[in-house]
Amino acid sequence: MKTLMRQGAAGLIIAALSFFVVNHCSAQDTQASRKVLVKTAAVYPTLAKSMNIHGVVKLTATVLPNGAVKSVEVKGGHPLLTQSAVTAVGHWKFEPETHETTELIEVKFDTE
């Protein structure tokens, strides 16, 4: 029982640390009505990469009139990838508009 608990704790520590290690990841906006001025690249979680997990995280971002991201909501994607995508898109900066908008965004994680 103690061995199982240690393995679980080790897995949680590895998962937490994996979000802080930067690996290759590409991000692209799709169907966005506003131009992205500043894109922060998403971190490819080490655990996801070691497990060969790749794919697309679909998000909607609510963007304020000044271009700052107000909130990000996950619409789909692997759970090991979603937090990294949300964090990255939360730092993006869009062109100013006269009103708040909702942007559809896809962040692609691949091992290439």
Secondary structure, DSSP 8 states (H G I E B T S, - for coil): -HHHHHHHHHHHHHHHHHTTS----EEEE-S-SS-EEE-------HHHHHTT--EEEEEEEEE-TTSBEEEEEEEE--HHHHHHHHHHHHT-EE---SS-EEEEEEEEE---
